[in-house]
Amino acid sequence: MSTAEKTAKRGEHKGEHKAPRKIAKWVRILLPTLLIVGWLAGAAVGGPYFGRVSEVSSNDQTTYLPSSADATQVQKILSEFRASDEIPAIVVFAGKDKLTPEQIASISSEVKALTDIAGVSKDISPAIPSEDGKALQAFVPVQADSEIGDVVAEIGDTLRSTAPDGVSVHVTGPAGLTADLVAGFAGIDGILLGVALLAVFIILICVYRSLLLPVAVLATSMFALCVALLSVWWMAKAGIFMLSGQTQGILFILVIGAATDYSLLYVSRYREELRMTRDKWSASIQAIKKSAEPIAASGGTVIVGLLCLLFSDLKSNSSLGPVAAVGIVFAMLSALTLLPALLFAFGRASFWPRRPKYEPEVVAAEHGMATKGIWVKLARGIKKRPRTIWIVTSLILIVGAMGATQLNANGVPQSDLVLGASEARDGQVVLGEHFPGGTGSPVLVVVPKAELQETANVLLGMDGVDGVTVVAADSPSGAATVTAEGIQAMGAPGTPAPEATVVNGDIMIQGTLVSAADSDAAADVVRTLRDNLANTVPDALVGGVTATAIDTNDASIHDRNLIIPVVLGVILLILMLLLRSVLAPVILILTTVLSFGTALGVAALVFNGVFKFPGADPAVPLFGFIFLVALGIDYNIFLMTRVREESLKHGTREGIMRGLVITGGVITSAGLVLAATFSALAVIPILFLAQIAFIVAFGVLLDTFVVRSVLVPALTYDIGKKIWWPSKLARMTDEEVAKAEAASNLAEDEAAAKEANHEKAMLAGK
């Protein structure tokens, strides 16, 4: 071949290599750009929906009950007995002495004038005096579709400005309690997000000592939340599931915490790859490959655990499952697409001023525990006395778990749901001092007209019922109340019931309870009433505020007993598939459950002894379990997937130590971030969220610093390669381990040589 032909041939080869390089170059530019622009567009559209969640959410307990519950059925037919959809506010006026006729007249006049307030219906009751003459009460119906919090506040402000000297004014009842809840959830869009993001930012600054990297991670979390919120809002709008204030708060925290955790895992892998290769594109690809499996496994575990809530009888629980699952999906996607694009765009500058250097030998030494550091010291300590360490740690956790029996999770009064000052709660106290405690929130019994007499006899024969009112359904006009003379005829059991002068149909009897409607005493009365009616009037339906609380608590307890075993079984199967083992997943599940029990036990001691909480909702242990087990397993997945990766190269016991050292920093950082984000729930003055905040935050820290760092490594090290039973890894001999290690070293050497050749080619291409 002539010199000219050789030159032409080299030109052809050069052209052949040049085209793919140009394509690869454009891919490196366009793909990250498109990903960033796409997420930015989604966040721009979803961002404005932060202030609109109330449009598709509800905090009405009845709407979340199963359709079979008595309280639900009563609520559905309530409109047949009431002319409009209203929530009663009870206004209580109380003085130290008996109210004078002049004071009563002045108060009555001002109560009538409340109809001028937008959102207040015209059917305001007259001011009713108490038997001791020291108080008045009035029932002010508030339209359910109005801004209840604003209406209640205006009612209180108006009446206080005109109340006689020495007379206090309280607005309570269902509308007052609802206003308190609305005010409690008011900070979700602003304060909650602000506190959570600030806490995460501070932790990331301390961990990475960088400004740009925390911004990139927080952008990843916020973009995921914006797109998740956009999706959830429209799904709720379409009626696919329901939203409530607590669901909204949990969604926000869960997405921020999970997206940050997954981001930290990717950042750790990306930084490691940058230290092993000079090319940031190659580092990005390898980081995605190596972090995709644990992120997908962790996110998948959380999603499956959350979707188990679909088995719940309560719609507030069953709707949380898919809502939170949607959030986790976008958290995973953002961590595996948006964050890699951002970090690729900035390259090593992402970690400024501590840019990672190209130092593959140092990385290899760190993985081999040839360096110093807290995780190396911990690994060496576990290696010396693994059995003693895991036994002592387990005993301490078992002692802590014993406190879980002290947690009163049978429900709390609605008036105690809001922490701190509560006008409605104070009003309930004043109301109970002068009137029957259940005034304004009666027990509602719906029966066929023919069974009115038997039902009235049962109600009037109960000590916990102060009086009754009878209402008959009237399809033409909406509702009609039987006359006062007729009601008085029901003065004693056996007295003939009054004849309704309206069309035949169902009759509703309203029973005023002696005790406050949300008290344990009222609940006992309603339960007894249901038992008595079941024997005499089996067709009776019992509803109202107290019945709704009873049905909600019963459904929550049912959910707790059903869903917890289901979640454990499902997560166990996922871990078996992920780790290709039976024994290791069983160990991980048992340690996580022990951690949850300890968190619950410590929480019970803190709730009872420090904060003096009145109790806990039955859903608190369930939600705490779902989040702690699903999220706590995340850290074990991060650890054990790396342990398995290292065990395939170096043997199980060496792999355990390497896995602990390599993942120690990133998992600890992730645990701190997740604990901080859940702690932010405590800024919302709602008892349920405050308790979830403590249980999950404490439990995550326990998982991070004790279970994952000490208990699991010590226990698995003591067991050895048998933890991988029945996979082949459990049967690897020392010779096979040596061959695998040699093959791994050879592969690393080949990769290093390939990297050097690639760098030379890149320089030559320039």
ZAVO-578217 format. One line per 8 residues: for each residue z, y, x of C-alpha. Coordinates in Angstrom, 1 decimal, padded with zeros to 4 digits. Layout:
<pts>
Z,Y,X | ...
</pts>
This chain:
<pts>
000.0,000.0,000.0 | -001.0,003.4,001.4 | 001.4,006.2,002.0 | -000.1,008.2,-000.9 | 000.4,005.2,-003.2 | 004.0,004.8,-002.1 | 004.7,008.5,-002.7 | 003.1,008.2,-006.2
005.2,005.1,-007.0 | 008.4,006.9,-005.9 | 007.4,009.8,-008.2 | 006.9,007.4,-011.1 | 010.4,005.8,-010.5 | 011.9,009.3,-010.2 | 010.3,010.3,-013.5 | 011.6,007.1,-015.2
015.1,007.8,-014.1 | 014.9,011.5,-014.9 | 014.1,011.1,-018.6 | 017.2,008.9,-019.4 | 019.4,011.4,-017.4 | 018.1,014.3,-019.6 | 018.8,012.3,-022.7 | 022.3,011.4,-021.5
022.9,015.1,-020.6 | 021.9,016.3,-024.1 | 024.1,013.6,-025.7 | 027.1,014.8,-023.6 | 026.5,018.3,-024.9 | 025.5,017.8,-028.5 | 027.9,015.0,-029.6 | 031.1,016.8,-028.7
029.7,020.0,-030.1 | 028.8,018.4,-033.4 | 032.2,016.8,-033.7 | 034.0,020.0,-033.1 | 031.8,022.0,-035.5 | 032.1,019.3,-038.1 | 035.9,019.3,-038.0 | 036.0,023.0,-037.9
033.9,023.3,-041.0 | 036.1,020.7,-042.8 | 039.3,022.6,-041.8 | 037.8,025.9,-042.9 | 037.0,024.5,-046.4 | 040.4,022.6,-046.7 | 042.6,025.4,-045.3 | 042.7,027.5,-048.5
043.9,024.6,-050.5 | 047.4,024.9,-049.0 | 048.3,027.4,-051.7 | 046.8,025.5,-054.5 | 048.6,022.1,-054.5 | 050.7,023.2,-057.5 | 047.6,023.3,-059.6 | 047.3,019.5,-059.4
051.0,018.5,-059.0 | 053.9,017.9,-061.3 | 057.7,017.5,-060.8 | 058.3,016.1,-064.3 | 060.1,012.8,-063.9 | 058.8,011.4,-067.1 | 055.2,011.5,-066.0 | 056.0,009.1,-063.2
057.7,006.4,-065.3 | 055.9,003.2,-066.2 | 054.2,003.4,-069.7 | 056.5,000.6,-070.9 | 059.7,002.6,-070.3 | 061.5,003.8,-073.5 | 061.7,007.3,-072.0 | 058.0,007.4,-071.4
057.1,006.3,-075.0 | 059.5,008.9,-076.5 | 058.0,011.6,-074.3 | 054.5,010.7,-075.5 | 055.4,011.1,-079.2 | 057.7,014.1,-078.7 | 054.9,016.5,-079.7 | 055.1,015.0,-083.2
058.6,016.4,-083.6 | 058.1,019.7,-081.8 | 055.7,022.5,-082.6 | 054.9,023.2,-079.0 | 055.3,021.9,-075.5 | 058.5,023.7,-074.4 | 061.3,023.3,-072.0 | 064.7,024.6,-073.2
066.7,027.0,-071.1 | 070.4,027.3,-072.0 | 071.9,030.7,-071.5 | 075.7,030.7,-071.2 | 077.8,033.8,-071.6 | 081.5,033.4,-070.5 | 084.4,035.8,-070.4 | 088.0,035.4,-069.2
089.3,036.2,-072.6 | 088.0,035.8,-076.2 | 084.8,037.7,-076.7 | 085.1,040.7,-079.1 | 082.8,041.1,-082.1 | 081.2,044.0,-080.4 | 080.4,041.9,-077.3 | 079.0,039.1,-079.4
076.8,041.5,-081.4 | 075.5,043.1,-078.1 | 074.8,039.7,-076.6 | 073.1,038.5,-079.7 | 070.8,041.5,-079.8 | 069.8,041.1,-076.2 | 069.1,037.4,-076.7 | 066.7,038.1,-079.5
064.9,040.6,-077.3 | 064.0,037.9,-074.8 | 060.8,037.2,-076.8 | 059.3,040.2,-075.0 | 059.3,038.2,-071.8 | 056.0,036.4,-071.1 | 056.4,032.7,-071.2 | 059.4,032.7,-073.7
058.6,031.3,-077.1 | 059.7,033.0,-080.3 | 062.0,030.3,-081.6 | 065.1,031.4,-079.8 | 068.4,030.2,-081.3 | 071.1,032.6,-082.3 | 074.0,033.0,-079.9 | 076.5,030.1,-080.7
080.2,030.7,-080.0 | 082.4,028.1,-078.4 | 085.5,026.7,-080.2 | 087.8,028.7,-077.8 | 085.9,031.9,-078.5 | 085.5,032.6,-074.8 | 081.8,031.8,-074.5 | 078.4,031.9,-076.2
075.4,029.8,-075.7 | 071.7,030.4,-076.7 | 068.7,028.1,-076.5 | 065.7,029.9,-075.1 | 062.5,027.8,-075.2 | 060.2,028.3,-072.2 | 056.6,027.4,-072.3 | 055.8,024.4,-070.1
052.6,025.8,-068.8 | 054.2,029.1,-067.7 | 055.6,029.9,-064.2 | 059.0,028.4,-065.1 | 060.8,029.7,-062.0 | 059.6,033.3,-062.6 | 060.4,033.1,-066.4 | 063.9,031.8,-065.8
064.6,034.4,-063.1 | 063.5,037.2,-065.5 | 065.7,035.8,-068.3 | 068.7,035.9,-066.0 | 068.0,039.3,-064.5 | 067.4,040.8,-068.0 | 070.6,039.5,-069.5 | 072.8,040.3,-066.5
071.7,043.9,-066.6 | 072.8,044.3,-070.2 | 075.8,041.9,-070.3 | 079.2,043.5,-071.3 | 081.7,044.1,-068.5 | 083.6,041.0,-067.6 | 081.0,038.6,-069.1 | 079.2,036.3,-066.7
075.6,035.0,-067.4 | 074.2,031.7,-066.3 | 070.8,030.2,-067.1 | 070.9,026.4,-067.0 | 069.6,023.4,-069.0 | 066.3,021.6,-068.2 | 064.4,024.9,-067.6 | 067.1,026.2,-065.2
067.1,022.9,-063.3 | 063.3,022.9,-063.1 | 063.4,026.4,-061.8 | 065.8,025.3,-059.0 | 063.4,022.5,-058.0 | 060.4,024.8,-058.0 | 062.3,027.3,-055.8 | 063.3,024.4,-053.5
059.8,023.2,-053.0 | 058.5,026.8,-052.5 | 058.7,026.7,-048.7 | 056.5,023.6,-048.3 | 053.3,025.4,-047.5 | 054.9,028.0,-045.2 | 058.3,027.2,-043.8 | 057.9,023.5,-043.5
054.6,023.7,-041.7 | 055.7,026.5,-039.4 | 058.9,024.7,-038.3 | 057.1,021.4,-037.8 | 054.3,022.9,-035.7 | 056.7,025.0,-033.7 | 058.9,022.0,-032.9 | 055.9,019.9,-031.8
054.5,022.8,-029.7 | 057.8,023.2,-027.8 | 058.0,019.5,-027.1 | 054.4,019.3,-025.9 | 055.0,022.3,-023.6 | 058.0,020.7,-022.1 | 056.3,017.3,-021.7 | 052.9,018.4,-020.2
053.9,021.9,-018.9 | 050.5,023.1,-020.0 | 049.4,025.7,-022.6 | 045.9,024.5,-023.4 | 046.7,020.8,-024.0 | 049.4,021.5,-026.7 | 047.0,023.8,-028.5 | 044.3,021.1,-028.5
046.7,018.5,-029.8 | 048.1,020.8,-032.6 | 044.5,021.8,-033.5 | 043.7,018.1,-033.9 | 046.8,017.6,-036.2 | 046.1,020.7,-038.3 | 042.4,020.0,-038.7 | 043.3,016.4,-039.8
045.8,017.9,-042.3 | 043.3,020.4,-043.7 | 040.6,017.8,-044.3 | 043.2,015.3,-045.7 | 044.6,018.0,-048.1 | 041.1,018.8,-049.2 | 040.4,015.1,-050.0 | 043.7,014.5,-051.7
043.5,017.7,-053.8 | 040.1,016.7,-055.3 | 041.3,013.1,-055.9 | 044.3,014.4,-057.7 | 042.1,016.8,-059.7 | 040.0,013.8,-060.7 | 043.1,012.0,-061.9 | 042.8,009.2,-059.3
046.5,009.7,-058.4 | 049.4,012.1,-059.0 | 051.0,014.7,-056.7 | 054.5,016.0,-056.6 | 056.4,018.4,-054.4 | 058.0,015.6,-052.4 | 054.7,013.8,-052.0 | 053.2,017.0,-050.7
056.0,017.5,-048.1 | 055.8,014.0,-046.9 | 052.0,014.2,-046.6 | 052.2,017.3,-044.4 | 054.8,015.8,-042.1 | 053.3,012.4,-041.9 | 049.8,013.7,-040.9 | 051.1,016.1,-038.3
053.5,013.5,-036.8 | 051.0,010.6,-036.8 | 048.0,012.7,-035.6 | 050.2,014.0,-032.7 | 051.4,010.5,-031.8 | 047.8,009.1,-031.7 | 046.7,012.1,-029.8 | 049.4,011.6,-027.2
048.3,008.0,-026.7 | 044.7,009.2,-026.1 | 045.8,012.0,-023.8 | 047.8,009.5,-021.7 | 044.7,007.2,-021.4 | 042.4,010.1,-020.7 | 044.6,011.5,-018.0 | 044.9,008.0,-016.4
041.1,007.6,-016.5 | 040.6,011.1,-014.9 | 042.7,009.9,-012.0 | 040.6,006.8,-011.6 | 037.1,008.4,-012.0 | 035.6,011.8,-011.2 | 033.3,011.9,-014.2 | 034.9,013.3,-017.3
032.3,011.6,-019.6 | 033.1,008.2,-018.2 | 036.8,009.0,-018.4 | 036.4,010.0,-022.1 | 034.4,006.8,-023.0 | 037.0,004.5,-021.2 | 039.9,006.4,-022.8 | 038.4,006.0,-026.3
037.7,002.3,-025.7 | 041.3,001.6,-024.4 | 043.1,003.7,-027.0 | 041.0,002.8,-030.1 | 042.6,-000.7,-030.5 | 046.3,000.4,-030.4 | 045.6,003.5,-032.5 | 043.6,001.5,-035.1
046.2,-001.2,-035.2 | 049.1,001.3,-035.5 | 047.3,003.4,-038.1 | 046.2,000.3,-040.0 | 049.8,-001.0,-040.0 | 051.0,002.3,-041.5 | 048.2,002.4,-044.0 | 048.9,-001.2,-045.2
052.6,-000.5,-045.4 | 052.0,002.6,-047.4 | 049.5,000.9,-049.8 | 052.2,-001.7,-050.6 | 053.7,001.2,-052.6 | 051.0,000.5,-055.1 | 053.2,-002.3,-056.3 | 055.7,000.3,-057.5
056.5,000.8,-061.2 | 057.1,004.5,-060.5 | 053.9,006.6,-060.2 | 055.7,009.0,-057.8 | 055.9,006.0,-055.4 | 052.6,004.3,-056.2 | 050.7,007.6,-055.8 | 052.4,008.4,-052.5
050.9,005.2,-051.0 | 047.2,006.2,-051.3 | 047.9,009.9,-050.7 | 049.7,009.2,-047.4 | 047.1,006.5,-046.5 | 044.3,009.1,-046.8 | 046.3,011.4,-044.4 | 046.7,008.6,-041.8
043.0,007.8,-041.9 | 042.1,011.4,-041.0 | 044.9,011.5,-038.4 | 043.3,008.5,-036.7 | 039.8,009.9,-037.0 | 040.8,013.3,-035.6 | 042.6,011.6,-032.6 | 039.6,009.5,-031.8
036.8,012.0,-032.4 | 038.0,015.7,-032.4 | 040.5,015.4,-029.6 | 038.2,013.6,-027.2 | 035.5,016.2,-027.9 | 037.9,019.0,-027.2 | 039.3,017.5,-024.0 | 035.8,016.6,-022.8
034.8,020.2,-023.3 | 037.6,021.5,-021.1 | 037.7,018.5,-018.7 | 040.5,018.6,-016.1 | 041.3,022.2,-017.1 | 042.8,020.8,-020.3 | 045.9,019.9,-018.2 | 046.1,023.3,-016.4
048.0,024.1,-014.3 | 048.8,020.4,-013.5 | 045.2,019.2,-013.3 | 045.0,015.4,-012.7 | 043.5,014.6,-009.3 | 041.2,011.7,-008.5 | 043.7,009.3,-007.0 | 043.0,005.6,-008.0
045.2,004.2,-005.3 | 048.2,006.2,-006.6 | 047.6,005.0,-010.1 | 047.5,001.4,-008.9 | 050.7,001.9,-007.1 | 052.4,003.4,-010.2 | 051.3,000.4,-012.3 | 052.7,-001.9,-009.7
056.1,-000.2,-009.9 | 055.8,000.8,-006.2 | 056.9,004.3,-007.1 | 060.2,005.9,-008.2 | 061.1,007.2,-011.6 | 063.4,006.6,-014.6 | 061.1,004.0,-016.1 | 060.8,002.0,-012.9
064.6,002.1,-012.5 | 065.0,000.9,-016.1 | 062.5,-001.9,-015.7 | 064.3,-003.1,-012.5 | 067.6,-003.0,-014.3 | 066.2,-005.1,-017.2 | 064.7,-007.5,-014.7 | 068.1,-008.2,-013.2
070.1,-008.9,-016.4 | 067.8,-009.2,-019.4 | 069.9,-011.6,-021.4 | 073.1,-009.5,-021.1 | 071.2,-006.3,-021.9 | 069.6,-007.6,-025.1 | 072.7,-009.3,-026.4 | 074.9,-006.2,-025.9
072.3,-003.9,-027.4 | 071.8,-006.2,-030.4 | 075.6,-006.3,-031.1 | 075.9,-002.5,-031.0 | 073.0,-002.2,-033.4 | 074.5,-004.8,-035.7 | 077.8,-002.9,-035.8 | 075.9,000.2,-036.7
074.0,-001.6,-039.5 | 077.3,-002.6,-041.2 | 077.7,001.0,-042.3 | 074.6,000.6,-044.6 | 076.9,-001.0,-047.2 | 078.6,002.4,-047.6 | 075.4,004.1,-048.7 | 075.5,004.9,-052.4
071.9,004.8,-053.4 | 072.2,004.4,-057.2 | 071.0,007.8,-058.1 | 072.4,011.4,-058.2 | 072.7,013.9,-061.0 | 069.6,016.2,-061.3 | 071.9,019.2,-060.8 | 072.7,017.9,-057.3
069.1,017.5,-056.2 | 068.9,021.0,-054.9 | 071.1,021.8,-051.9 | 072.9,025.1,-051.4 | 073.5,027.6,-054.2 | 072.3,026.7,-057.6 | 072.6,028.9,-060.7 | 071.7,026.0,-063.0
074.4,023.8,-061.4 | 077.0,026.5,-061.7 | 075.9,027.1,-065.3 | 076.3,023.4,-066.1 | 079.9,023.6,-065.0 | 080.6,026.7,-067.1 | 078.8,025.0,-070.1 | 081.0,022.0,-069.8
084.1,024.1,-069.9 | 083.4,025.5,-073.3 | 080.8,023.2,-075.0 | 079.9,019.6,-074.9 | 078.4,018.8,-071.5 | 075.2,017.4,-072.9 | 074.3,020.5,-074.9 | 070.6,021.3,-074.6
069.7,017.9,-073.2 | 070.4,015.5,-076.1 | 069.7,011.8,-076.2 | 066.6,011.2,-078.3 | 066.3,008.2,-080.6 | 063.1,007.5,-082.4 | 063.1,005.0,-085.2 | 061.2,004.2,-088.4
062.5,006.2,-091.3 | 063.7,003.0,-093.0 | 066.2,002.4,-090.1 | 067.7,005.9,-090.0 | 071.0,004.8,-091.6 | 071.6,001.9,-089.2 | 070.8,004.1,-086.2 | 073.0,007.0,-087.4
075.9,004.6,-087.8 | 075.5,003.4,-084.2 | 075.3,007.0,-082.9 | 078.2,008.4,-084.9 | 080.4,005.4,-084.0 | 080.2,006.1,-080.2 | 082.9,008.2,-078.4 | 080.4,009.7,-076.0
078.3,011.4,-078.8 | 079.6,014.7,-080.1 | 077.1,015.2,-083.0 | 073.6,014.5,-084.3 | 070.6,016.3,-085.6 | 067.8,014.6,-087.5 | 064.1,015.5,-087.1 | 061.3,014.0,-089.1
057.6,013.9,-088.0 | 055.3,015.9,-090.2 | 051.7,015.5,-089.4 | 050.5,018.6,-091.4 | 052.8,021.2,-089.8 | 054.0,019.5,-086.7 | 057.8,019.2,-087.3 | 060.6,019.7,-089.7
064.3,019.5,-089.4 | 066.5,018.1,-092.1 | 068.8,020.7,-093.7 | 072.3,021.4,-092.3 | 073.8,020.1,-095.6 | 072.1,016.8,-095.1 | 073.2,016.6,-091.5 | 076.8,017.2,-092.4
076.6,014.4,-094.9 | 076.5,012.1,-091.8 | 080.1,012.8,-090.9 | 081.2,009.3,-090.6 | 079.7,005.8,-090.2 | 078.7,004.3,-093.5 | 077.9,007.7,-095.1 | 074.5,007.6,-096.6
071.9,009.2,-094.4 | 070.1,012.3,-095.7 | 066.7,011.8,-097.3 | 063.9,013.5,-095.4 | 061.8,015.7,-097.7 | 058.7,015.3,-095.4 | 056.0,012.7,-095.1 | 057.0,009.1,-094.3
056.9,008.2,-090.7 | 059.2,008.0,-087.6 | 062.5,009.8,-087.5 | 064.0,011.3,-084.4 | 067.8,011.6,-084.0 | 069.1,014.0,-081.4 | 072.6,013.1,-080.2 | 074.6,015.7,-078.3
076.4,014.0,-075.4 | 080.0,014.8,-074.6 | 079.3,014.7,-070.8 | 076.6,016.5,-068.8 | 073.3,014.8,-069.4 | 072.8,014.0,-065.7 | 076.4,012.6,-065.2 | 077.4,008.9,-064.7
079.4,009.1,-067.9 | 076.3,010.2,-069.9 | 074.3,007.4,-068.3 | 077.0,004.8,-069.3 | 076.9,006.2,-072.9 | 073.1,005.9,-073.1 | 073.1,002.4,-071.6 | 075.7,001.3,-074.2
073.7,003.0,-076.9 | 070.6,001.0,-075.9 | 072.6,-002.2,-075.9 | 074.0,-001.5,-079.4 | 070.7,-000.5,-080.9 | 069.0,-003.6,-079.4 | 071.2,-005.7,-081.7 | 071.0,-003.6,-084.9
067.7,-001.6,-084.6 | 065.4,-003.4,-082.1 | 062.5,-001.0,-082.9 | 064.5,002.0,-081.7 | 063.2,004.0,-078.6 | 065.8,005.9,-076.6 | 064.6,008.8,-074.5 | 065.7,012.2,-073.3
066.9,013.6,-069.9 | 069.6,011.0,-069.4 | 067.3,008.1,-070.4 | 064.6,009.3,-068.1 | 067.0,009.3,-065.2 | 068.2,005.8,-066.0 | 064.7,004.4,-066.3 | 063.7,006.2,-063.1
066.6,004.7,-061.2 | 066.1,001.2,-062.6 | 062.4,001.4,-061.6 | 063.3,002.6,-058.1 | 065.7,-000.3,-057.6 | 063.0,-002.7,-058.8 | 060.5,-001.2,-056.4 | 063.0,-001.4,-053.5
063.7,-005.1,-054.0 | 060.0,-005.9,-054.4 | 058.2,-003.8,-051.9 | 060.4,-004.2,-048.8 | 059.7,-008.0,-048.5 | 056.0,-007.4,-049.2 | 055.8,-004.8,-046.5 | 057.5,-007.1,-044.0
055.2,-009.9,-044.7 | 052.0,-007.9,-044.5 | 053.0,-006.2,-041.2 | 054.0,-009.5,-039.8 | 050.5,-010.9,-040.5 | 048.8,-007.8,-038.9 | 050.9,-008.2,-035.8 | 050.0,-011.9,-035.5
046.3,-011.0,-035.6 | 046.7,-008.2,-033.2 | 048.8,-010.0,-030.6 | 047.3,-013.4,-031.1 | 050.9,-014.7,-031.4 | 053.5,-015.9,-033.9 | 056.7,-015.5,-032.0 | 056.2,-012.0,-030.6
055.5,-010.4,-034.0 | 058.6,-012.1,-035.5 | 060.7,-010.6,-032.7 | 059.2,-007.2,-033.2 | 059.8,-007.3,-037.0 | 063.4,-008.5,-036.5 | 064.2,-005.8,-034.0 | 062.6,-003.1,-036.2
064.5,-004.2,-039.2 | 067.7,-004.2,-037.2 | 066.9,-000.7,-036.1 | 066.3,000.4,-039.7 | 069.7,-001.2,-040.7 | 071.4,000.8,-038.0 | 069.7,004.0,-039.0 | 070.8,003.5,-042.6
074.3,002.6,-041.6 | 074.7,005.8,-039.4 | 073.1,007.8,-042.2 | 075.6,006.6,-044.7 | 078.5,007.6,-042.4 | 077.0,011.1,-041.9 | 076.1,011.6,-045.5 | 079.5,010.6,-046.8
081.7,011.9,-044.0 | 079.9,015.0,-042.7 | 077.7,016.4,-045.4 | 079.7,015.1,-048.4 | 076.5,014.3,-050.3 | 077.1,013.0,-053.9 | 074.9,009.9,-053.2 | 071.3,009.1,-052.7
068.2,008.4,-054.8 | 067.4,004.6,-055.0 | 064.0,005.5,-053.4 | 065.6,006.9,-050.2 | 066.2,003.4,-048.6 | 062.7,002.4,-049.7 | 060.9,005.4,-048.3 | 063.1,005.3,-045.2
062.1,001.6,-044.7 | 058.4,002.3,-045.2 | 058.3,005.1,-042.7 | 060.6,003.6,-040.1 | 059.2,000.1,-040.2 | 055.5,001.2,-040.3 | 056.0,004.0,-037.8 | 058.6,002.2,-035.7
056.2,-000.7,-035.3 | 053.7,001.8,-033.9 | 055.8,002.1,-030.7 | 056.1,-001.6,-030.3 | 052.4,-001.9,-030.9 | 051.7,000.7,-028.2 | 054.1,-001.2,-025.9 | 053.1,-004.8,-026.6
049.3,-004.2,-026.6 | 049.7,-002.8,-023.1 | 052.0,-005.6,-022.2 | 049.5,-008.2,-023.3 | 046.7,-006.4,-021.4 | 048.9,-006.4,-018.2 | 050.1,-010.0,-018.9 | 046.5,-011.3,-018.9
046.2,-009.9,-015.3 | 049.6,-010.4,-013.8 | 051.6,-012.8,-015.9 | 054.0,-012.2,-018.8 | 057.2,-011.1,-017.1 | 055.3,-008.8,-014.7 | 053.2,-007.6,-017.6 | 056.3,-006.6,-019.6
057.7,-004.5,-016.7 | 054.3,-002.9,-016.1 | 053.8,-002.2,-019.8 | 057.2,-000.6,-020.0 | 056.6,001.7,-017.0 | 053.1,002.7,-018.0 | 053.9,003.5,-021.7 | 057.4,004.8,-021.2
056.5,008.5,-021.0 | 053.9,008.6,-023.7 | 055.9,006.6,-026.2 | 059.0,008.7,-025.6 | 057.0,011.9,-026.1 | 055.5,010.5,-029.3 | 058.9,009.5,-030.6 | 060.4,013.0,-029.9
057.4,014.6,-031.7 | 057.7,012.3,-034.7 | 061.4,012.8,-035.0 | 061.0,016.6,-034.7 | 058.3,016.7,-037.4 | 060.4,014.6,-039.9 | 063.5,016.7,-039.1 | 061.5,019.7,-040.3
061.8,018.3,-043.8 | 065.4,019.4,-043.8 | 064.4,023.0,-044.1 | 063.4,022.3,-047.7 | 066.7,022.4,-049.7 | 066.0,019.2,-051.6 | 068.6,016.4,-051.2 | 065.9,013.6,-051.2
063.9,015.2,-048.4 | 067.0,016.1,-046.3 | 068.2,012.5,-046.4 | 064.7,011.1,-045.6 | 064.6,013.6,-042.7 | 067.8,012.4,-041.1 | 067.1,008.6,-041.6 | 063.6,008.7,-040.3
064.3,011.1,-037.4 | 067.4,009.2,-036.2 | 065.6,005.9,-036.7 | 062.6,007.0,-034.7 | 064.8,008.1,-031.8 | 066.6,004.8,-032.0 | 063.4,002.9,-031.9 | 062.1,005.0,-029.1
065.0,005.1,-026.7 | 066.8,001.8,-027.6 | 064.7,-000.7,-029.3 | 061.3,-000.2,-027.6 | 062.8,000.9,-024.2 | 065.6,-001.6,-023.9 | 066.0,-004.3,-026.6 | 062.3,-005.5,-026.8
061.6,-005.5,-023.1 | 064.9,-007.3,-022.3 | 064.5,-009.9,-025.0 | 060.8,-010.6,-024.3 | 061.4,-010.8,-020.6 | 064.2,-013.3,-021.2 | 061.9,-015.5,-023.3 | 059.0,-015.2,-020.9
055.5,-016.3,-021.7 | 056.6,-018.3,-024.7 | 056.6,-015.1,-026.7 | 052.8,-015.5,-026.9 | 053.0,-018.9,-028.6 | 050.8,-020.4,-029.7 | 048.0,-018.5,-027.9 | 046.6,-019.6,-024.5
048.6,-016.9,-022.8 | 051.7,-018.8,-023.5 | 050.4,-021.7,-021.5 | 049.0,-019.9,-018.4 | 050.1,-021.4,-015.1 | 051.0,-019.5,-012.0 | 047.7,-020.5,-010.5 | 045.8,-019.1,-013.5
047.8,-015.9,-013.3 | 046.9,-015.6,-009.6 | 043.2,-016.1,-010.4 | 043.3,-013.6,-013.2 | 045.0,-011.0,-010.9 | 042.4,-011.6,-008.2 | 039.6,-011.2,-010.8 | 041.2,-008.0,-012.1
041.5,-006.6,-008.5 | 037.9,-007.5,-007.9 | 036.8,-005.8,-011.1 | 038.7,-002.7,-010.1 | 037.1,-002.7,-006.6 | 033.7,-003.1,-008.2 | 034.4,-000.3,-010.6 | 035.5,001.9,-007.7
032.3,001.1,-005.8 | 030.2,001.8,-008.9 | 032.0,005.1,-009.3 | 031.2,006.1,-005.8 | 027.6,005.2,-006.2 | 027.4,007.1,-009.4 | 028.9,010.1,-007.7 | 026.3,009.9,-004.9
023.6,009.6,-007.5 | 024.9,012.7,-009.4 | 024.9,014.7,-006.2 | 021.4,013.5,-005.3 | 020.2,014.5,-008.7 | 021.4,018.0,-008.2
</pts>
